[in-house]
Amino acid sequence: MTNMVTIKVQGYDDDNKPTIFNLDVLPCPFCGGKNLNLVNHCITDSWLVMGQITCNNCWSEGPAVYEERIKYSATDHLPTLARTKEKAIEAWNRRILK
């Protein structure tokens, strides 16, 4: 099994306070890079939140995952951001290992 890479990501805890999370993901499947980034944000003027892992070495991108927000308020996107973060990690780590 390939060694996991830990990346640091800004986010919000259960009390909606800003915090830093350590996330374990697999290295880039194309270049083996460990300089990875999680893109996780609300899409402007829509009800969607997007999550995606990208490689800062070869600029490859994992599958983008989207989830609809349940309601529209100042903090309604926080649980949805958490869900898309987890789905983006699952999508990035899903690969065939030889």
TAZINOR-V148050 format. One line per field, one symbol per residue. phi: phi as a letter, one per 30 degrees, with the letter a starting at -180 (. if undefined). psi: psi as a letter, one per 20 degrees, with the letter a starting at -180 (. if undefined). A space follows every 10 residues. Layout:
# TAZINOR-V148050
phi = ???
psi = ???
This chain:
# TAZINOR-V148050
phi = .dddccccbd abddciceac ccccbddedc cidcccbccb addehbcccc bacbcddcid bdddcbbddd bcadbddddd edddddddde ddddadcc
psi = qqpqppqppq aqaijkpprp qppprqrpig ijqjnqqopo rpppkrjqpq qppqpigjkq prppqqqpqg roahjhighh ggghgghggg ggiorpp.
